[in-house]
Amino acid sequence: MRKSNAETAETRKRILAIASGLFLKNGIAATAISDVMSAAGLTQGGFYRHFTSKEHLVADANAVAFDFIVANLDEATRGMSPREAVQQIVFHYLRQHLGEDPRMLCPLANLSTELGHADQQVKEVVTAGYSRFVKLFAAHLMRLDYQDYIGLAESIVSVIVGAVSLARMADDQALVDTIVGNAENTVQLLLQSAPTQTDLVTARP
């Protein structure tokens, strides 16, 4: 008996959610198609009804990962002032590894070494994910009247992604804490030193 379009779509959605978590937790190379399908309670033979290749799965699973973490950060900062929202996003992002849900891990920081060697469709998803984080910060920074709110957002994303990438490689909790603390301090310095529109008006002769 053939599945309905709705059932097929729901199955694909379940596969992507499971694949996203497994890739983020165990890595892309270490996660086989059979691992994903088994975790989803499906046979490996059914994989190609939904995806053309593992690269196709990786691309779509990473898109799901970005959807999940951005939506959660949006929800966590709902109703906050722009400055509070920026601080909370930074706080949660830098401590993503402390949570129990692997879907809250960001592909940019946790899969960067593997994604750099991925094919074009995967790289396009990763680039789009990076842009979403920049826009997430930029939306708040624009309300704080920063002149170059996009450039500032790009700098903040670079700092926190780099910090989490380094923290993942550290095997000493004290070093992890230092990396995270330094990243938070760097973001604060960026926010304090970046010129605002008010600064521009004041500087005019």
Rosetta blueprint (number, residue, H / E / L):
1 M L
2 R L
3 K L
4 S L
5 N H
6 A H
7 E H
8 T H
9 A H
10 E H
11 T H
12 R H
13 K H
14 R H
15 I H
16 L H
17 A H
18 I H
19 A H
20 S H
21 G H
22 L H
23 F H
24 L H
25 K H
26 N H
27 G L
28 I L
29 A L
30 A L
31 T L
32 A L
33 I H
34 S H
35 D H
36 V H
37 M H
38 S H
39 A H
40 A L
41 G L
42 L L
43 T L
44 Q H
45 G H
46 G H
47 F H
48 Y H
49 R H
50 H L
51 F L
52 T L
53 S L
54 K H
55 E H
56 H H
57 L H
58 V H
59 A H
60 D H
61 A H
62 N H
63 A H
64 V H
65 A H
66 F H
67 D H
68 F H
69 I H
70 V H
71 A H
72 N H
73 L H
74 D H
75 E H
76 A H
77 T L
78 R L
79 G L
80 M L
81 S L
82 P H
83 R H
84 E H
85 A H
86 V H
87 Q H
88 Q H
89 I H
90 V H
91 F H
92 H H
93 Y H
94 L H
95 R L
96 Q H
97 H H
98 L H
99 G L
100 E L
101 D L
102 P H
103 R H
104 M H
105 L L
106 C L
107 P H
108 L H
109 A H
110 N H
111 L L
112 S H
113 T H
114 E H
115 L H
116 G L
117 H L
118 A L
119 D L
120 Q H
121 Q H
122 V H
123 K H
124 E H
125 V H
126 V H
127 T H
128 A H
129 G H
130 Y H
131 S H
132 R H
133 F H
134 V H
135 K H
136 L H
137 F H
138 A H
139 A H
140 H H
141 L H
142 M H
143 R H
144 L L
145 D L
146 Y E
147 Q L
148 D L
149 Y H
150 I H
151 G H
152 L H
153 A H
154 E H
155 S H
156 I H
157 V H
158 S H
159 V H
160 I H
161 V H
162 G H
163 A H
164 V H
165 S H
166 L H
167 A H
168 R H
169 M H
170 A L
171 D L
172 D L
173 Q H
174 A H
175 L H
176 V H
177 D H
178 T H
179 I H
180 V H
181 G H
182 N H
183 A H
184 E H
185 N H
186 T H
187 V H
188 Q H
189 L H
190 L H
191 L H
192 Q H
193 S H
194 A L
195 P L
196 T E
197 Q H
198 T H
199 D H
200 L H
201 V H
202 T H
203 A H
204 R L
205 P L
